[in-house]
Amino acid sequence: MTGSAGHGTSVPTGTGMTAHRVASRADLRTFIDLGPRIAALRGETERAVPLFAADIAQWQSGTGWFAEAVELWLVRNSAGTPVGRVMCHRSRLLAERISDGPIAEAPETLFFGALEAADETALTAIIALIDERAHHLGAARVFGPVSPLPNVTGGLVTAGHDHPGFFDTAWNPAFFAPAFRAAGFREWGPAQTWEVAVGEVPHARATATAWAAHGLRRRPVSRWGLRSFAGRMLPALNAAFAALPYYTPISPAQLRSQMAGMAALMDPSLIVDVVGETEADDAPSRCFALVIPDPAPVLRRHGGRLGPAAIADLLRHRSRLRDAVLIIQGTDPRFQGTGLLSLVLGDVYAGLAAGGYRRLRVTFIAEDNPASAAVFAKAGGTPLHSLCFLDRHRAASTAADPAVGPAVPASATALPVTAERPPAQPLTAAPAPAVPAAAAATAATATVAVTSAEPIPAEPTSAEPTSAEPSTQSATVAPATPAARIDAALLTDLFATAGRSPSAHNTQPWVPRIVRIADDGTSAEVALTVDPARTLPVGDPRSEDLHLSIGCWVEALSIAAAEAGLDTAVTSVDGWGPSLDVRLRVTVSADPGDRRGLRDTASGDDREVPAGGHRDWPSFTTADLRHRQVDRGPLSRDDTAFAEAVGHADAALAGSRARLVEIPDDEWTALLTRATRHSFADPAVFAETLTWLRFDPADPAYRQDGLSAACLRIPTAAARLAGVLNRPRLRPFLARGLATVLAPAGWVDGLRDRLRGPRRGSGLPLVGHEPADPAPIDDSTTADDPATSSARTGAPHHVVLAVTEDKDDAAREIALGRDLLRTWLLLDRAGLRVDVHSEIKDCPATHARLRDRLGDGPTTRPLAAFSIGRSTTPVPRSARR
């Protein structure tokens, strides 16, 4: 395989055929239509199951829920006729999930799917292409078919080819499996689909009395309530399947995508949703079953295109669909083994019989899950298809191809590769020596820029501690390389890097979307909105922390983009809080060596600045973004590094009318105690916080978002106890109980405040501002100098970021969020980390005390509060989606 594999690349496969990467709309149409066309030519239309055309289009454009870069390839014969197709992609989460060893050592894995081949020769060419892509990626493992993940569509049919496929399953000709075996692939995770004849199953539906006898009730699910059902079902779904070796947690966005259009198809009587008899209507499901009429006949007629014509066809012929598909069923592990599933399936069978359905088909059940298979065998069901995944371990290669970049960082997105490459080496050849990324970046002659380059190590997971030493990579900045063109893969990589940004409670509220990409690839428009479910309406009622988080994301995107040779500008900021809509323009830089030109027209800042912000800030890199961490462990004091770093930061912040103010250790301790007590004593605040605490490593959310026990430095035994108590149905009782216990302390705090009165001027502006003389306090003492106070106790420095402004402005707060991230990156370069304590500025009482301390009038307020010091222990990584 020679040459880079950018969009539109043609690659010889060594079989007399040519592989061509999908680059145009015409290519995409050919890719979508090829499956149904090949099935028709072989007379297999009634057995094949087409993929949704909309899903394929989203994979190509990078606009769907699947965030990783995807390659779509067409294989053509010598006459130029398309005879095969395949998708190649990556998923670090899935690679870790199927790893035989420790997660952190999961090999680089290339996944493939959307597989179609006209004959054995075409399939041989596709297998050769997959191997070439793996070689150039440096992948040590190849796994598939998955489109794009096993929890969506996956598997290869190895037996039962005479039986038609059905919705949400795979189907392929019999010659596929032998060809892959001959190429060295082994079977992984064998499974079967099942079929149950409805007429042979008892049809007694459980009555409300029967449900109540078990302490349960069935919630009705309507077409209009399908989305609410999905939200209730998701926690039980992820928990029930977490133990399966191929399962990756399903996100809300993925579930919404997979259930899109289902309202037009569903039969409400076939969806069962069970909850505790006394639980709230919005409580997570204890057990559920999602069954729909099989739409495969309609999808076959329309080639997988679920447009208006197909929807009308579905509505017109829905009553004629006599086969049903059990898409998914699950029981919360806490309630498994109680007979709950039998009750649920009894209602499913009764609904099928009442609706005149002939049979129920069940998507694949793995052979290592005999309990699930036994449920359907007991009902008289029989296996229909045998399936498996295909797995091949290969010699790892260090030759990385630009077409599929690393799963994590976008820092490599602009690394050049040579225009000419040597042919792929045989699998038995010794791997070439690794080339440092820094050396590759200097090879500026005879090169072409691409959207991604050779892999670099992925970030540690949330459970893996990382070095607390400052990053050596941040000492120098490699020159940016101009991007050949902007495409969806590049932007998706940049989004992933920006997703490492900090956010309150690690809620990750951002929802980036590609609006459009110029035909010539020189510019793109990006929309950044907010997921309301990831906001904190109680703890952050003004959406201040939300705006700061969005600002951090925008700044991280601009840093990653600049390193890829792109300029970024905020063009508009509309709305407020959850309705926020930020628009950004990304363009290929005319002079990538000049890391200036980032403009913020939305906030009125039209100065030329380095990548990363203000002209007084250094040029940050993606290495800085990856190394930055919040450390909630013990921090050691470093006066010299602190003074130098905050001096630089305060000078740069002056242009934003912001400043850093140090707080004495004893006063900080008092403020923190008061604010923490408020967080526990306010039932609404505490209950909201509990929803974002992650105590159980087995919980899929532990590795996605929120504040984990590891990051909070909670001992294992305490985390286990907290995990037992932190249940949705217990949270209101915990919150109210703590509020009752802490009420006397709150009353005493309020009385103390009234007696003491305001205490002004004890904060010390660090650099660039003349501090006021320490004001006498009502007890005739003088406020401590912060430096003296903290040094005396050996405590780290404590700082408040204060801002002066006349009015609330979302664009202004987003710009300040960018400044906040720059400040933390600057501290990280100095070997310092921060321990964030937003509760100090969020608690009304401590917020008021801080405003008194700042002493600059009513327009000055605290924006962030954090301690600063050197890490003394390994710092666990926070999770990201």
C-alpha positions in Angstrom: 0.0 0.0 0.0 1.6 3.2 -1.1 0.8 6.8 -0.5 -1.3 8.4 2.2 -4.8 7.2 2.7 -6.7 10.5 2.6 -10.1 10.9 1.2 -10.3 9.8 -2.4 -7.2 7.7 -2.2 -7.0 4.6 -4.5 -5.0 1.7 -3.1 -4.1 -1.6 -4.9 -5.1 -4.6 -2.8 -2.7 -7.1 -4.4 -5.6 -9.0 -5.9 -6.1 -7.2 -9.2 -8.6 -4.9 -7.5 -8.4 -1.4 -6.2 -9.7 0.0 -2.9 -10.9 3.6 -3.0 -11.7 5.6 0.1 -15.1 7.3 0.0 -14.7 11.0 -0.5 -17.6 12.3 -2.4 -21.4 12.2 -2.2 -21.5 9.9 -5.2 -19.1 7.6 -3.4 -21.2 7.6 -0.3 -24.4 6.8 -2.4 -22.5 3.9 -4.0 -21.3 2.6 -0.6 -24.9 2.7 0.8 -26.5 1.1 -2.3 -23.9 -1.5 -2.7 -25.2 -3.9 0.0 -28.8 -4.1 -1.4 -27.4 -4.3 -5.0 -25.1 -7.2 -4.3 -27.9 -9.0 -2.4 -30.3 -8.5 -5.3 -27.7 -9.9 -7.8 -27.3 -13.0 -5.7 -31.0 -13.4 -5.1 -30.5 -12.8 -1.3 -32.6 -9.7 -0.9 -35.1 -11.4 1.4 -32.3 -12.6 3.7 -30.0 -9.6 3.9 -30.5 -6.8 6.5 -29.4 -3.4 5.2 -27.7 -0.9 7.5 -29.5 2.4 8.0 -28.3 4.8 5.3 -28.5 7.7 7.8 -26.1 5.9 10.1 -23.6 5.3 7.4 -23.8 9.0 6.3 -23.2 10.1 9.9 -20.1 7.8 10.2 -18.7 9.4 7.1 -19.4 13.0 8.2 -18.5 12.5 11.9 -21.8 14.1 12.9 -23.4 11.3 14.8 -23.0 10.0 18.3 -19.9 7.8 17.4 -17.0 10.2 18.0 -14.1 8.3 16.5 -12.9 8.8 12.9 -14.3 6.3 10.4 -13.0 5.3 7.0 -15.4 4.0 4.4 -13.8 2.0 1.6 -15.1 0.7 -1.8 -13.4 -2.1 -3.6 -13.6 -2.1 -7.4 -12.6 -4.7 -9.9 -10.4 -4.1 -13.0 -13.4 -2.7 -14.9 -14.0 -0.1 -12.2 -17.2 -1.8 -10.9 -17.8 -1.7 -7.1 -17.7 -5.3 -5.8 -17.2 -4.8 -2.1 -17.2 -2.4 0.8 -15.9 -2.1 4.4 -15.6 0.4 7.1 -12.4 0.8 9.3 -12.5 2.6 12.6 -11.2 2.7 16.1 -12.7 2.7 19.6 -10.4 2.9 22.5 -13.2 2.0 24.9 -14.0 -1.2 22.9 -10.3 -2.1 22.6 -9.9 -1.9 26.4 -13.1 -3.9 26.9 -12.0 -6.9 24.8 -8.4 -6.7 26.0 -7.0 -10.0 27.4 -4.8 -8.1 29.8 -4.8 -5.0 31.9 -6.9 -2.2 30.4 -3.9 0.2 30.3 -2.0 -2.3 28.1 -4.8 -2.9 25.6 -3.2 -3.2 22.2 -4.0 -0.7 19.4 -6.9 -2.3 17.6 -8.5 -1.7 14.2 -12.2 -2.5 14.0 -14.0 -3.2 10.7 -17.7 -3.5 9.8 -20.4 -2.7 7.2 -18.9 -5.6 5.2 -20.2 -6.6 1.8 -18.6 -8.6 -1.0 -19.9 -9.8 -4.3 -17.8 -13.0 -4.2 -14.8 -14.8 -2.7 -12.3 -12.7 -4.8 -13.8 -9.4 -3.6 -13.8 -10.6 0.0 -10.1 -11.6 -0.3 -9.4 -8.1 -1.5 -11.3 -6.6 1.4 -9.4 -8.8 3.9 -6.1 -7.7 2.3 -7.2 -4.1 2.6 -8.1 -4.5 6.3 -4.7 -6.0 6.9 -3.0 -3.1 5.1 -4.9 -0.5 7.1 -4.0 -2.3 10.3 -0.3 -2.3 9.3 -0.2 1.4 8.5 -2.1 2.2 11.7 0.4 0.2 13.8 -2.5 -2.0 15.1 -1.6 -5.2 16.8 -5.1 -6.5 16.7 -8.0 -6.6 14.1 -11.5 -7.3 15.3 -15.0 -7.3 13.7 -17.4 -7.1 12.1 -18.8 -4.3 14.3 -20.8 -1.4 12.8 -19.6 0.5 14.6 -19.8 -1.3 18.0 -21.1 -4.7 19.1 -23.9 -3.0 21.1 -25.3 -1.6 17.7 -24.8 -4.2 15.0 -22.1 -6.9 14.8 -21.1 -10.4 14.3 -20.6 -12.8 11.3 -23.1 -15.5 10.6 -21.4 -18.9 10.5 -24.5 -21.2 10.4 -28.2 -20.8 9.6 -27.7 -18.9 6.4 -30.9 -20.3 5.0 -32.9 -18.3 7.6 -33.4 -14.6 6.8 -31.8 -12.0 8.9 -34.0 -9.7 10.9 -33.9 -6.2 12.3 -30.9 -5.3 14.5 -28.9 -8.4 13.5 -26.4 -9.3 10.8 -26.6 -11.6 7.8 -24.0 -12.6 5.3 -23.3 -15.4 2.7 -21.8 -18.7 3.8 -18.5 -18.1 2.0 -17.5 -15.2 4.4 -16.5 -17.4 7.4 -14.1 -19.8 5.6 -12.4 -16.8 3.9 -11.6 -15.2 7.2 -10.5 -18.4 8.8 -8.1 -19.0 5.9 -6.7 -15.5 6.6 -5.8 -16.4 10.1 -8.9 -15.0 12.0 -10.2 -17.0 14.9 -13.8 -17.0 16.2 -14.5 -14.8 19.3 -17.6 -14.7 21.4 -19.8 -17.3 19.6 -23.6 -16.7 19.9 -27.0 -17.6 18.5 -30.1 -15.7 17.6 -33.4 -17.3 18.7 -36.9 -17.8 17.4 -40.0 -18.4 19.6 -43.3 -19.4 18.0 -45.9 -17.3 19.8 -48.7 -19.9 19.5 -46.7 -22.3 21.6 -46.3 -20.0 24.6 -48.8 -19.4 27.5 -50.5 -16.0 27.0 -51.5 -15.1 30.5 -50.7 -11.4 31.2 -49.8 -10.4 34.8 -52.6 -8.4 36.5 -52.0 -5.3 38.5 -52.6 -7.4 41.6 -50.0 -9.9 40.5 -47.4 -7.1 40.0 -48.4 -5.5 43.4 -47.9 -8.9 45.1 -44.2 -8.7 44.1 -44.0 -5.0 45.1 -43.9 -3.9 41.5 -46.0 -2.1 38.9 -45.8 -1.9 35.1 -45.5 1.6 33.7 -47.3 2.2 30.4 -45.2 3.3 27.4 -46.8 5.4 24.7 -45.5 6.7 21.4 -45.2 10.2 22.9 -43.4 8.8 26.0 -40.8 6.7 24.2 -38.0 9.2 24.9 -38.8 9.2 28.6 -38.9 5.4 28.6 -35.4 5.4 27.0 -34.1 7.6 29.8 -35.5 5.3 32.5 -34.3 2.2 30.8 -30.7 3.3 30.2 -29.3 2.8 33.7 -30.7 -0.7 34.0 -29.5 -1.5 30.5 -25.9 -0.5 31.1 -25.9 -2.2 34.5 -27.4 -5.4 33.2 -24.9 -5.8 30.3 -21.8 -4.5 32.0 -20.4 -7.9 32.6 -20.5 -9.0 29.0 -17.0 -9.0 27.5 -17.9 -7.1 24.3 -20.3 -4.5 25.8 -19.4 -0.8 25.9 -21.8 1.5 27.9 -24.4 3.1 25.8 -24.6 6.9 26.1 -27.9 8.9 26.0 -26.9 10.3 22.6 -26.3 6.8 21.2 -29.6 5.5 22.6 -31.5 8.4 21.1 -29.9 7.8 17.8 -30.7 4.1 17.8 -34.3 4.7 18.8 -34.9 7.5 16.3 -38.0 6.8 14.2 -39.1 4.0 16.5 -42.2 5.8 17.6 -43.7 5.4 14.1 -43.0 1.6 14.3 -43.6 0.6 17.9 -46.5 -1.4 19.3 -47.0 0.0 22.8 -48.3 -3.3 24.1 -45.0 -5.0 23.4 -42.8 -2.6 25.5 -42.7 -3.6 29.2 -41.3 -1.2 31.8 -41.4 -2.3 35.4 -40.6 -0.3 38.5 -41.1 -0.7 42.3 -44.7 -0.2 43.4 -43.9 2.9 45.5 -41.1 4.3 43.3 -41.6 7.6 41.4 -42.8 7.6 37.8 -39.3 8.7 36.6 -37.4 6.2 38.6 -35.0 3.9 36.7 -36.5 0.7 35.4 -36.0 -2.5 37.4 -36.6 -4.6 34.4 -37.7 -3.9 30.9 -38.2 -5.4 27.4 -38.1 -3.5 24.2 -40.0 -5.5 21.5 -41.0 -4.0 18.1 -42.6 -5.3 14.9 -39.8 -6.4 12.6 -39.4 -3.6 10.0 -36.8 -5.6 7.9 -39.2 -6.1 4.9 -39.7 -2.3 4.6 -36.0 -1.6 5.1 -35.2 -4.0 2.3 -37.6 -2.4 -0.1 -36.0 1.0 0.6 -32.4 -0.1 0.7 -31.9 1.0 4.4 -33.2 4.6 3.7 -35.7 5.5 6.4 -37.0 8.6 4.7 -40.5 9.9 4.3 -41.4 7.2 1.7 -40.2 4.4 4.1 -42.0 5.9 7.1 -45.2 6.1 5.1 -44.6 2.5 4.0 -44.1 1.5 7.6 -47.3 3.2 8.7 -49.3 1.8 5.9 -48.1 -1.8 6.4 -47.5 -1.9 10.1 -50.5 -4.0 10.7 -49.1 -6.6 8.3 -45.9 -7.1 10.2 -46.5 -10.4 11.9 -42.9 -11.0 13.2 -41.6 -9.2 16.2 -38.0 -8.6 17.4 -36.8 -8.5 21.0 -34.3 -5.7 20.6 -33.1 -5.8 24.1 -34.3 -6.8 27.6 -32.5 -6.4 30.9 -32.9 -6.5 34.6 -31.1 -4.3 37.1 -28.5 -6.6 38.7 -29.9 -5.8 42.1 -33.1 -7.5 41.2 -31.9 -10.4 39.1 -32.8 -13.9 40.2 -36.1 -12.8 41.7 -38.4 -14.0 38.9 -38.9 -10.5 37.6 -37.8 -11.4 34.0 -40.4 -14.3 33.8 -43.1 -11.8 34.7 -41.9 -9.3 32.1 -41.7 -11.9 29.3 -45.1 -13.3 30.2 -46.5 -9.8 29.5 -44.5 -9.7 26.2 -45.9 -13.1 25.1 -49.4 -12.0 26.0 -49.0 -8.8 24.0 -47.7 -10.7 21.0 -50.6 -13.2 21.1 -53.2 -10.3 21.4 -51.6 -8.5 18.5 -51.7 -11.5 16.2 -47.9 -11.9 15.9 -46.6 -15.3 14.6 -43.2 -15.4 16.2 -40.7 -13.5 18.3 -37.1 -13.3 17.1 -34.3 -12.6 19.6 -31.1 -10.8 18.8 -27.9 -12.8 19.5 -27.3 -14.3 22.9 -23.7 -15.3 23.6 -22.9 -18.9 24.4 -21.3 -17.8 27.7 -24.7 -16.4 28.7 -26.7 -19.6 29.1 -29.2 -18.2 31.6 -30.6 -15.8 29.0 -30.8 -18.6 26.4 -32.6 -20.9 28.9 -35.4 -18.4 29.2 -36.3 -18.7 25.5 -35.6 -22.5 25.4 -38.1 -22.9 28.2 -40.7 -21.1 26.0 -40.1 -23.6 23.2 -37.7 -21.4 21.3 -34.9 -22.7 19.0 -31.6 -21.2 17.8 -31.8 -19.6 14.4 -28.4 -18.3 13.4 -24.9 -19.0 14.8 -22.7 -15.9 14.9 -19.3 -14.9 16.1 -16.9 -12.0 16.0 -13.6 -12.4 14.2 -10.3 -11.7 16.0 -6.7 -11.7 14.8 -3.6 -10.7 16.7 -0.8 -9.5 14.4 2.7 -8.3 14.7 2.5 -4.6 15.8 3.8 -2.1 13.3 5.2 1.3 14.0 4.2 2.6 10.5 1.2 4.7 11.2 -1.2 5.9 8.5 -2.8 9.3 8.6 -6.2 8.1 7.6 -7.2 6.7 10.9 -5.6 8.8 13.7 -5.0 7.9 17.3 -8.1 7.3 19.3 -7.2 9.9 21.8 -5.1 12.9 21.3 -5.4 15.4 18.5 -1.9 16.6 19.2 -0.7 14.4 16.4 -3.2 15.6 13.9 -0.8 17.8 12.1 2.3 15.6 12.0 3.6 15.2 8.5 4.2 12.0 6.7 6.4 11.4 3.7 4.7 11.6 0.3 6.1 8.2 -0.7 6.1 5.2 1.5 7.7 1.8 1.2 5.5 -1.1 0.5 3.9 -2.9 3.4 6.1 -5.4 5.1 5.0 -9.0 5.6 3.6 -9.8 8.9 6.6 -11.9 9.8 9.0 -9.0 9.3 10.5 -7.5 12.3 8.9 -4.2 13.3 10.7 -1.0 12.3 12.2 1.0 15.2 9.9 3.6 16.7 10.5 7.2 15.5 9.9 9.8 18.2 7.1 12.2 17.3 9.3 15.2 17.8 11.7 13.9 15.2 8.9 13.2 12.8 7.7 16.8 13.2 11.0 18.2 12.0 10.8 16.3 8.7 9.5 19.3 6.8 10.8 18.5 3.4 9.1 16.4 0.8 6.1 15.9 3.1 2.4 16.3 2.9 0.2 17.3 5.8 -2.6 15.0 6.8 -5.5 14.9 9.3 -3.8 12.5 11.7 -0.5 10.8 12.1 1.4 8.1 13.9 -0.1 6.9 17.2 1.1 8.2 20.5 0.2 6.6 23.8 -3.4 7.0 24.9 -4.3 8.8 28.1 -4.5 6.7 31.3 -7.9 5.7 32.4 -9.6 7.2 35.4 -8.2 4.4 37.6 -4.6 4.8 36.5 -2.4 7.2 38.4 -0.1 9.5 36.5 3.1 11.2 37.3 2.7 14.4 39.4 5.8 15.9 37.8 5.5 18.7 35.3 5.3 17.8 31.6 8.6 17.9 29.8 6.8 18.2 26.5 5.5 21.6 27.4 8.9 23.2 27.5 9.0 23.7 23.8 6.4 24.1 21.1 6.7 22.3 17.8 5.9 24.5 14.8 2.4 24.0 13.5 2.0 22.2 10.3 -0.6 23.5 7.8 -3.6 21.1 7.5 -4.1 19.9 3.9 -7.8 20.4 4.4 -10.4 20.4 7.1 -12.6 17.3 7.2 -14.9 15.6 9.7 -12.2 13.2 10.9 -9.9 16.1 11.8 -12.6 18.1 13.6 -13.7 15.0 15.5 -10.2 14.5 16.7 -10.1 18.1 17.9 -13.4 17.7 19.6 -12.0 14.7 21.5 -9.0 16.7 22.7 -11.2 19.6 23.8 -13.3 17.1 25.7 -10.5 16.8 28.2 -11.5 20.2 29.5 -12.5 20.8 33.1 -16.1 21.2 34.1 -18.1 21.5 37.4 -18.5 18.1 38.9 -17.0 16.7 35.6 -20.4 17.0 34.0 -18.9 17.6 30.5 -21.9 19.7 29.4 -20.7 20.5 25.9 -22.3 19.2 22.7 -20.1 20.1 19.6 -21.5 19.7 16.2 -20.1 20.3 12.7 -22.5 22.7 10.9 -20.7 22.8 7.5 -17.3 22.2 5.9 -16.3 24.2 2.9 -16.1 22.2 -0.3 -12.4 23.1 -0.6 -11.7 22.1 3.0 -10.3 25.5 4.0 -12.9 26.4 6.6 -15.6 25.0 8.7 -18.3 26.2 11.1 -18.8 24.5 14.4 -21.8 24.8 16.7 -21.3 24.3 20.4 -24.5 23.8 22.5 -25.3 22.4 25.9 -26.8 19.1 27.1 -29.4 20.2 29.7 -29.1 16.9 31.5 -25.4 17.7 32.2 -26.0 21.0 33.9 -26.4 21.8 37.6 -29.6 23.9 38.0 -29.5 23.8 41.8 -25.8 24.3 42.5 -25.2 26.6 39.5 -28.5 28.5 39.1 -26.8 31.4 37.3 -25.1 29.0 34.9 -21.8 30.7 35.8 -19.9 27.4 36.1 -21.5 26.2 32.9 -20.3 29.2 31.0 -16.8 28.8 32.4 -16.8 25.1 31.4 -17.8 26.0 27.8 -15.0 28.6 27.8 -12.5 26.0 28.8 -13.7 23.8 26.0 -13.4 26.6 23.4 -9.9 27.4 24.6 -8.8 23.7 24.5 -10.2 23.5 20.9 -8.3 26.5 19.8 -5.0 25.1 21.3 -5.5 21.8 19.5 -6.5 23.5 16.3 -3.5 25.8 16.3 -1.2 22.8 16.7 -2.9 21.3 13.6 -2.3 24.5 11.6 -5.8 25.9 12.0 -7.1 29.3 13.2 -10.2 29.4 15.4 -12.6 32.3 16.0 -15.7 32.6 18.2 -18.2 34.3 15.8 -21.3 34.5 18.0 -22.6 33.7 21.5 -26.4 33.4 21.8 -28.6 32.4 24.6 -27.8 31.7 28.3 -27.2 28.6 30.3 -28.7 25.4 28.9 -30.0 27.3 25.8 -26.5 28.6 25.0 -25.4 28.5 21.3 -21.8 29.3 20.5 -20.6 29.4 16.9 -17.0 29.0 15.9 -15.2 29.3 12.6 -12.2 27.1 11.9 -9.9 28.0 9.0 -6.6 26.7 7.6 -4.0 29.1 8.8 -2.3 31.1 6.1 0.9 31.1 8.1 1.0 28.1 10.5 4.5 29.1 11.8 2.9 32.3 13.2 0.8 31.1 16.2 -1.2 34.3 16.3 -4.5 35.4 14.8 -7.0 33.8 17.1 -9.8 36.3 17.4 -12.9 36.5 19.6 -15.3 38.7 17.7 -18.2 37.7 20.0 -16.6 39.2 23.1 -15.0 42.2 21.3 -11.4 41.0 21.7 -9.9 41.6 18.3 -6.2 41.5 19.3 -3.8 39.2 17.6 -2.9 36.6 20.2 -0.9 33.3 20.4 -2.8 30.0 20.2 -4.3 29.7 23.6 -5.3 33.3 24.1 -3.9 36.7 25.2 -0.6 38.1 23.9 0.8 37.8 27.4 0.1 34.1 27.6 2.5 31.5 26.3 1.5 29.3 23.4 0.1 26.2 25.0 0.0 22.7 23.3 -2.1 19.6 23.5 0.7 18.1 25.7 -0.2 20.8 28.2 -3.9 19.9 27.9 -3.2 16.2 28.5 -0.9 16.8 31.5 -3.2 19.2 33.3 -5.0 17.6 36.2 -6.9 18.6 39.3 -5.3 17.0 42.4 -7.6 16.5 45.4 -4.8 14.9 47.4 -2.3 16.6 49.6 -0.4 19.5 48.0 3.0 20.8 49.1 3.9 24.4 49.2 6.4 25.9 46.6 6.7 29.7 47.1 9.2 30.3 44.3 7.2 28.4 41.6 4.0 29.9 42.9 5.2 33.5 42.8 6.7 33.2 39.3 3.6 31.5 37.8 0.9 33.6 39.3 2.9 36.8 38.6 2.8 35.8 34.9 -0.8 34.9 35.1 -1.9 38.0 36.9 -0.2 40.2 34.3 -2.0 38.4 31.5 -5.3 38.5 33.4 -5.2 42.3 33.8 -6.4 42.7 30.2 -9.6 40.8 31.2 -10.2 42.9 34.3 -9.5 39.8 36.4 -7.0 39.2 39.1 -5.8 36.6 41.5 -6.3 37.2 45.2 -4.6 35.0 47.8 -6.6 34.1 51.0 -4.9 33.3 54.3 -4.9 29.6 55.3 -6.9 30.0 58.5 -9.5 32.1 56.7 -9.6 29.7 53.8 -10.1 26.8 56.2 -13.0 28.6 57.8 -14.6 29.4 54.5 -14.2 25.9 53.2 -15.7 24.4 56.4 -18.7 26.7 56.1 -19.2 26.1 52.4 -18.9 22.3 52.8 -21.4 22.4 55.5 -23.8 24.3 53.3 -23.3 21.8 50.5 -24.4 19.0 52.9 -27.1 21.0 54.7 -29.0 22.1 51.6 -31.0 19.0 50.6 -31.4 20.1 46.9 -27.7 20.9 46.5 -26.6 17.7 48.2 -29.0 15.5 46.2 -27.8 17.1 43.0 -24.1 16.5 43.9 -24.8 12.9 44.8 -26.0 12.3 41.2 -22.5 13.1 40.0 -20.5 11.1 42.5 -19.1 7.8 41.3 -18.3 5.3 44.0 -18.6 1.9 42.3 -15.9 1.1 39.7 -18.3 -1.5 38.2 -20.7 1.3 37.3 -20.3 2.1 33.6 -20.6 5.8 34.5 -17.5 5.5 36.7 -15.4 5.7 33.5 -17.5 8.3 31.7 -18.1 11.4 33.9 -18.6 12.7 37.4 -16.3 12.7 40.4 -14.9 9.2 41.1 -13.9 7.8 44.4 -10.4 7.5 43.1 -10.2 11.2 42.2 -11.8 12.2 45.4 -9.2 10.1 47.3 -12.0 8.2 49.1 -10.7 4.9 50.8 -12.0 1.7 49.2 -14.1 0.7 52.2 -15.7 4.1 52.5 -16.4 4.1 48.7 -18.1 0.8 48.9 -20.4 2.0 51.7 -21.1 5.2 49.9 -21.9 3.3 46.7 -24.5 1.3 48.6 -26.1 4.4 50.0 -25.9 6.5 46.9 -29.0 5.1 45.2 -31.5 7.3 43.5 -34.3 6.3 45.8 -32.2 7.0 48.9 -30.7 10.4 47.9 -33.7 12.5 49.1 -33.7 10.8 52.5 -29.9 11.2 52.9 -30.1 14.9 51.9 -33.0 15.7 54.2 -31.3 13.7 57.1 -28.1 15.6 56.8 -29.9 18.9 56.5 -31.7 18.2 59.8 -28.4 17.2 61.5 -26.6 20.3 60.3 -29.3 22.8 60.8 -28.0 23.9 64.3 -24.5 24.5 62.8 -26.1 26.6 60.1 -28.0 28.7 62.7 -24.7 29.3 64.7 -22.9 30.3 61.5 -25.6 32.8 60.6 -25.5 34.3 64.1 -21.7 34.5 64.0 -21.9 36.4 60.7 -24.4 38.9 62.1 -22.3 39.6 65.2 -19.0 39.8 63.4 -20.1 42.0 60.5 -18.2 42.4 57.2 -14.5 41.8 57.2 -12.8 43.6 54.4 -9.4 43.7 52.8 -7.8 40.6 54.1 -7.2 39.2 50.6 -3.9 40.0 49.0 -3.8 40.8 45.3 -0.7 38.9 44.0 0.8 41.0 41.3 0.0 44.3 39.5 -2.3 45.7 42.2 -1.6 47.7 45.3 -3.1 45.9 48.3 -5.1 47.9 50.7 -3.8 48.2 54.2 -5.2 45.3 56.3 -8.3 46.6 57.9 -8.9 46.2 61.6 -11.4 43.6 62.6 -14.0 44.0 65.2 -12.0 41.8 67.7 -9.1 44.3 67.5 -6.8 41.9 65.6 -5.2 42.6 62.2 -5.8 40.3 59.3 -2.9 37.9 58.6 -0.7 38.4 55.6 -1.8 35.4 53.5 1.8 34.4 52.6 2.8 34.5 56.3 -0.2 32.6 57.4 0.1 29.8 54.9 3.9 29.5 55.3 3.5 29.1 59.0 1.1 26.2 58.6 3.0 24.6 55.6 -0.3 24.7 53.7 -0.5 25.3 50.0 -1.4 28.6 48.6 -5.1 29.4 48.3 -6.4 31.7 45.6 -9.6 33.3 44.3 -9.9 34.5 40.8 -11.8 37.8 41.0 -13.4 39.6 38.2 -14.9 43.1 37.8 -17.8 43.5 35.5 -20.9 45.7 35.2 -23.4 43.1 33.9 -24.0 39.4 33.3 -22.9 38.4 29.9 -22.5 34.8 28.7 -19.9 35.7 26.1 -17.9 37.5 28.8 -18.0 34.5 31.2 -17.0 32.2 28.3 -14.0 34.4 27.7 -13.2 34.2 31.4 -13.4 30.5 31.3 -10.7 30.5 28.6 -8.6 32.7 31.0 -9.2 30.2 33.8 -7.9 27.3 31.7 -4.9 29.3 30.6 -4.1 30.0 34.3 -4.3 26.4 35.2 -2.1 25.4 32.2 0.4 28.0 33.2 0.5 26.6 36.8 0.9 23.1 35.4 3.9 24.2 33.4 5.5 25.4 36.6 4.9 21.9 38.1 1.9 23.0 40.2 -1.5 21.6 40.3 -4.8 23.0 41.6 -7.4 21.6 44.0 -10.7 23.3 43.0 -13.2 24.4 45.7 -16.1 25.9 43.8 -18.3 25.5 46.9 -16.6 28.5 48.5 -17.8 30.8 45.8 -21.1 29.0 45.3 -22.3 29.1 49.0 -24.2 32.3 49.4 -22.6 33.1 52.8 -19.0 32.5 51.8 -19.6 34.2 48.5 -20.7 37.3 50.4 -17.7 37.1 52.7 -15.4 36.8 49.7 -17.0 39.9 48.1 -16.4 41.7 51.3 -12.7 40.6 51.2 -12.2 41.8 47.7 -13.2 45.3 48.7 -13.6 46.7 45.1 -17.3 47.5 45.3 -20.4 45.5 44.1 -19.2 44.9 40.6 -16.3 42.7 41.8 -17.0 39.0 42.5 -15.2 35.7 43.0 -15.3 33.5 39.9 -13.2 30.5 41.0 -11.5 29.3 44.2 -8.7 26.8 44.3 -5.6 25.8 46.2 -2.2 25.6 44.5 0.8 23.4 45.2 2.9 20.5 44.1 1.4 17.0 43.9 2.8 14.6 46.5 1.1 11.5 45.4 0.1 9.9 42.0 -3.0 11.7 40.6 -5.8 9.5 39.2 -7.2 10.6 35.8 -10.7 11.9 35.8 -13.1 10.1 33.4 -14.3 11.3 30.0 -17.0 10.1 27.7 
